[in-house]
Amino acid sequence: MGLLETLADLENHEFLQYGLGTTSNLELTDEEGRKHKHTIYAKINATNGDFLVAMVVKGQGITFIQGRYLNTVSIPEYSVDI
């Protein structure tokens, strides 16, 4: 689905959600300080961050993850250390 460049691009992406709920409400702030609400509907739900990172790297969608998972992914090589 490509890189996110605008808030509208969220409509074209599949979401992988940490937790067991099927929807989440996001509040995002743009460069001009305006707040935008967006409801996401999860394609995959999991309570394992390593699993979600692996699915993202395999192209299954995008996710919001905690900082401790950020150092497990090497994006240029599309590899995961789990």
C-alpha positions as a Python dict, from the first residue, in 0.01 Angstrom:
ca = {
    (1, 'M'): (0, 0, 0),
    (2, 'G'): (302, 229, 6),
    (3, 'L'): (423, 480, 260),
    (4, 'L'): (184, 696, 454),
    (5, 'E'): (220, 1051, 330),
    (6, 'T'): (-116, 1199, 433),
    (7, 'L'): (-383, 1118, 689),
    (8, 'A'): (-610, 1017, 402),
    (9, 'D'): (-364, 739, 315),
    (10, 'L'): (-479, 554, 628),
    (11, 'E'): (-794, 454, 438),
    (12, 'N'): (-584, 238, 203),
    (13, 'H'): (-398, 37, 469),
    (14, 'E'): (-473, -276, 666),
    (15, 'F'): (-424, -244, 1042),
    (16, 'L'): (-267, -493, 1282),
    (17, 'Q'): (-374, -411, 1635),
    (18, 'Y'): (-207, -482, 1966),
    (19, 'G'): (-486, -604, 2191),
    (20, 'L'): (-807, -797, 2154),
    (21, 'G'): (-1047, -526, 2038),
    (22, 'T'): (-1152, -510, 1674),
    (23, 'T'): (-1161, -131, 1651),
    (24, 'S'): (-962, 159, 1790),
    (25, 'N'): (-1004, 531, 1768),
    (26, 'L'): (-693, 729, 1685),
    (27, 'E'): (-647, 1098, 1739),
    (28, 'L'): (-371, 1231, 1517),
    (29, 'T'): (-233, 1583, 1499),
    (30, 'D'): (-117, 1731, 1169),
    (31, 'E'): (171, 1974, 1107),
    (32, 'E'): (-58, 2270, 1170),
    (33, 'G'): (-176, 2140, 1506),
    (34, 'R'): (-522, 2032, 1388),
    (35, 'K'): (-656, 1714, 1545),
    (36, 'H'): (-806, 1440, 1329),
    (37, 'K'): (-995, 1136, 1453),
    (38, 'H'): (-970, 810, 1266),
    (39, 'T'): (-1134, 477, 1346),
    (40, 'I'): (-933, 170, 1254),
    (41, 'Y'): (-1067, -178, 1199),
    (42, 'A'): (-808, -444, 1267),
    (43, 'K'): (-724, -710, 1012),
    (44, 'I'): (-525, -898, 1277),
    (45, 'N'): (-538, -862, 1656),
    (46, 'A'): (-262, -997, 1879),
    (47, 'T'): (-114, -943, 2222),
    (48, 'N'): (235, -1031, 2102),
    (49, 'G'): (431, -733, 1972),
    (50, 'D'): (701, -949, 1814),
    (51, 'F'): (434, -1126, 1608),
    (52, 'L'): (286, -793, 1494),
    (53, 'V'): (629, -663, 1390),
    (54, 'A'): (691, -982, 1192),
    (55, 'M'): (354, -944, 1014),
    (56, 'V'): (429, -580, 928),
    (57, 'V'): (766, -674, 781),
    (58, 'K'): (592, -943, 574),
    (59, 'G'): (361, -679, 429),
    (60, 'Q'): (41, -770, 612),
    (61, 'G'): (-37, -415, 728),
    (62, 'I'): (70, -137, 961),
    (63, 'T'): (61, -120, 1339),
    (64, 'F'): (127, 109, 1631),
    (65, 'I'): (384, -50, 1860),
    (66, 'Q'): (567, 31, 2179),
    (67, 'G'): (919, 167, 2151),
    (68, 'R'): (1083, -149, 2280),
    (69, 'Y'): (995, -327, 1954),
    (70, 'L'): (1149, -62, 1732),
    (71, 'N'): (1502, -197, 1769),
    (72, 'T'): (1398, -547, 1660),
    (73, 'V'): (1336, -452, 1298),
    (74, 'S'): (1592, -376, 1033),
    (75, 'I'): (1377, -211, 767),
    (76, 'P'): (1635, -182, 485),
    (77, 'E'): (1692, -558, 490),
    (78, 'Y'): (1329, -644, 581),
    (79, 'S'): (1456, -874, 853),
    (80, 'V'): (1318, -941, 1198),
    (81, 'D'): (1511, -1050, 1504),
    (82, 'I'): (1255, -1234, 1719),
}
